[in-house]
Amino acid sequence: MNDKFNRINLGHFPTPIEYLNNISVYLKGPDIYIKRDDCTGLATGGNKTRKLEFLMPDAINNQADLVVTVGAVQSNHTRQTAAACAKLGLKCLIVLEQRLTEAPNAYMTSGNVFLEKLFGAEIVICPIDRDVKEYAEEIMNERKNKGANPYYIPVGGSNSIGQLGYVECLREIIEHDKDNLYTHIVLASGSGGTHSGIVAGKSYYKSNIKIIGISVKDNKYDQEEKVFKLAQDGCKYIQCDEPKREYVEVFDDYVGGGYGVPTKGMTDAVNLLATKEAILLDPVYSGKAFAGLIDLIQNKHFKDSDKILFIHTGGAVALHAYEWAF
Ligand SMILES: Cc1ncc(COP(=O)(O)O)c(C=O)c1O
């Protein structure tokens, strides 16, 4: 798969896989391993490094001089896009959507927002009553009229090109897992490209591993449909067999009050991983995903003989903007 598509090296790969001994013993269930995609290297790491390694060459092939993208105020995707642009000498314009209405000042200015400014990105806050994609399109048109050639990266970098990064991640996992140890992959499912890339990779590499997405925003049905559609597009793009619908499984019980709204399960999971494994999860994605994993283990969803691989997709930078939630 790798040789067929343009890729720019932006991160540190393959990311390590570690056994979570303390947590596995504590939860008295299956063995839990963690794929450290929080250590991908670009601007403190995270899942977007993998997607940007395929998206940025496309921007360059399109002779773009400006990369435009969107995300929630504490989006990790926008922070990593800003960093990739800085490294490759492209301008970056970020349109941020205010999804939390009662967040303190730190949420609006620290964490990812602060880093985006350090990387030299231009930040525009989308008015609450506007659709962020439409608003970004309007700004892009204005910039085009002034002579710019913008390249648009959708929310989360989740399209056929971006998800290639997670087809590639599954290749790394399979290569590492010579004894076919892992029975399940568990990961956060947001804009869907990370999850769908793993699903498309399952088709491409004919893997038996089961994949469980923990939704951070949408209900089970909508999230599964979104991920399945993206994976179908991805499989066409990489020219492999269609994914089966049953490859996509989402649990939506851990979203709580909505996208980015803290839950007790999330703070417990973040505290547990910090105190038992010295690993920092994030408040919006991996914290809720790990809360889901803990609950599924406690509710005997897995056999004790299963081996679970949790993909840590990064995001700990946002902890600074969420201190109030702990
Ligand atoms: C830290 C982190 N984990 C997981 C996700 C979810 O990935 P995706 O949007 O591809 O579903 C994101 C998305 O922004 C993220 O920032």
The ligand as a Gaussian input file, in Angstrom:
#p B3LYP/6-31G(d) Opt

LIG

0 1
 C       -6.423000      12.810000      20.378000
 C       -7.423000      12.358000      19.387000
 N       -7.841000      11.097000      19.440000
 C       -8.773000      10.622000      18.587000
 C       -9.327000      11.427000      17.630000
 C      -10.367000      10.864000      16.752000
 O       -9.880000      10.601000      15.482000
 P      -10.832000      10.712000      14.263000
 O      -11.272000      12.138000      14.172000
 O      -10.019000      10.260000      13.121000
 O      -12.000000       9.828000      14.522000
 C       -8.909000      12.769000      17.515000
 C       -9.509000      13.644000      16.508000
 O       -9.299000      14.797000      16.409000
 C       -7.939000      13.240000      18.422000
 O       -7.496000      14.500000      18.385000

